[in-house]
Amino acid sequence: MRRVLRFARAVSRSRKASGHSEEHKVEGVAKSPEQLAEVHGSVWEPLSVFEHIERGLKESPNEPAVICLFQPEGHLREVFSHAQDNVSAEPRCLVEKQNGHPHRSVNKVKASSNWASTQHPVRPSSNEEATNGVPNGVKSTQPYASVSYAQLHHGALKLAAGLIAAGLQPESTLVMFIPNGVEYPLLLWTCVLLRITYVSLDPGMLDVSGATALKRTLRMLRPQAVVVPDPASGKAVDATVSELRLPQPVRVCLSGDSTTNWTTLQNVAAHGAPEYSNTTKREALVAAARRDRPNRIHSIMFTSGTSGNPKACPLRAGAMSSALHSQAWLIDRLAGARALMQPHNSRGIAPAQTLQTWRAGGAVVLTGQAFSAADAVNAIARVGITFLVLTPPMVHEMAAELAARGSQLDINSVRRIQVGGDAVTHSLLRRTAALFPAAQVCINHGMTEGPGSFVWPFFGAPVDNVPSFGEVCTIGVAAPGATVRIWDWEKQCVVPRRQLGELHLQNDIIIRHYMEGRSEESFYNDKLGRRWFKTGDIAMMDADGLVYILGRKKDMIQRAGVGIITAAIENTIEVLTGSQAVVVSVPDDVLGAAPFAVLKSYNGKSEKEVADHVQAVLGKDYALGGQVTLKQLGLVEFPVNPTRKVDKGAVESAVLRFVSKRQGGSRG
């Protein structure tokens, strides 16, 4: 640990930041709070999750809440079109007094006769010329599914009424194994409205190969409702429920004919239509959603499982509300007008980004089941995407796709880009800004365990002025409601500013434990009774309260007792070569382990130049134990996990096979 801290001091070149974090005295320590790497935020006014997304409904009832580019115009027409026949698209309960304060009144709006109109306008900025509300260069001539806020809300009211009629009660648990599509946001809004704990899982779990995971998950969750793609895939649920002797859940499928066990989503909504037409019951359901209990479990999302079996994260309703407050800086009305959401709904970012977009009154744009640079660029061209989320590997893929498309493509609709998932370097930030010159580029830290612990204070600054630590850019300052500390895991104390340690977070957003008591060592209570989460990130806090994440603790290589931060080597190589690099651990008979670099390309540099540069910048402790290109490993691209982060385990396995083969050849 001490030698790691010496590295921090050696490479630090952090520039003065313009951000500010409110600080308070830290009890039980001798140093002043300005000297210690712990800062505290403030608190937000409590709202229910429904009150957050109700903003979009009230402000933009006739504008799209969901656009799905791979589903046809008129998809689920029978679920949404009923709203215009007998019921105003704006129930009276939306303008009644709440907690003694009247909601801002809006005019009653009737849903358009063409409910899936494909010409909803992107809100133009003051300096943006537009034709028929669509920015120049944006063409949307092909039909696609589009659902307005009013239609989504009333479809959810019908579906909620149908689920209640089928026996599902508020504060139950609903598990969905469904692909991305209009059905997902419909079910998400329904769960928020009905105060149901939703759990989104990979539909692949219904395959034979997922039987063990399915059994483990259903035994843990014991859901009162399950949603699957079709009755055929639902047979895996039937068999598991029977084998485990679980209570029989309400069974819903997205397509196919209704069977003895499974009822289509359309039929559930149709059965709820009579109750939905009752104004009093509709208003009561909305009123109850506004009064949701903060400690109710809002959702259960699973970690990616890169370090073992995925862990279940039970997020409270109050925590999600605080996260929506905390992240309001990220997706606002202009940036969120068309927010691209490509990850599958089982990834933690999917519901968080969807709810945040609805809070801003924007449209969630769906293009498929996973990230695709081609699909993202097509969406920019078709509907004028305004918000993107990219990991470092995605930035490289987007660069290749945009280069292949040529300069005629208009990408100026993109207003804001979030980069995160791994350590972000200045070179990557500059490349992102160069790809999308009209966009603001920010870094945002998020976890399945809870989003919204940091705020980005540099929207008004050029990317070259964003503070860095070495080559790694800051992730910002502590968000209101969050307490951030950098912890010395050997001495068990908060480290001084500008020293490395493990990032620990404490706020009302982060989960208090994983389900089934897993990895309980990741959480602890301090002497003041505050609940902390150990993120596993190696981080540093500077004198201004800016936080820098340099890598994962689990990726640190122990070389002769020295902790080697792989991200430092990766960043150093990338600056020299201009190409992506990944560093993993290989065994060393003398030192125990050594860092081994995998480069996408040398770009004219030699192995010796790379090795000498790393040692010159970082010192002899960081000397490489070897290096290869992706091509030498038989790879074209770096493997990535479902969250589009580099799968270092897969890279390390490929390197170990390469080293073993090379050593075997040399012995022969």
Salt bridges, closest charged atoms under 4 A:
GLU22 OE2 - HIS24 NE2 2.92
GLU23 OE2 - ARG497 NH2 3.25
GLU38 OE2 - HIS40 NE2 3.26
GLU38 OE1 - ARG485 NE 2.94
GLU38 OE2 - ARG530 NH2 3.47
GLU54 OE2 - ARG290 NH2 2.52
GLU59 OE2 - ARG104 NH2 3.85
GLU59 OE1 - ARG333 NH1 3.61
GLU63 OE1 - ARG123 NH2 3.43
GLU96 OE2 - ARG290 NH1 3.09
GLU128 OE2 - ARG415 NH2 2.94
GLU171 OE1 - ARG293 NH2 2.75
GLU183 OE2 - HIS75 NE2 2.64
ASP238 OD1 - ARG251 NE 2.79
GLU243 OE2 - LYS215 NZ 2.68
GLU275 OE1 - LYS281 NZ 2.52
GLU283 OE2 - ARG92 NH2 3.23
ASP292 OD2 - ARG296 NH2 2.79
ASP332 OD2 - ARG416 NH1 3.40
GLU397 OE2 - ARG644 NH2 2.65
GLU401 OE2 - ARG405 NE 2.77
ASP464 OD1 - ARG430 NH1 3.58
GLU471 OE2 - ARG13 NH2 2.81
GLU502 OE1 - HIS504 NE2 3.24
GLU502 OE1 - LYS553 NZ 3.77
GLU520 OE2 - ARG531 NH2 2.86
ASP526 OD2 - ARG530 NE 2.65
ASP537 OD2 - HIS445 NE2 3.48
ASP537 OD1 - ARG552 NH1 2.84
ASP544 OD1 - LYS16 NZ 3.64
ASP555 OD1 - LYS554 NZ 3.57
GLU570 OE2 - LYS648 NZ 2.71
ASP612 OD2 - LYS608 NZ 2.66
ASP621 OD2 - ARG3 NH2 2.94
GLU637 OE1 - LYS600 NZ 2.86
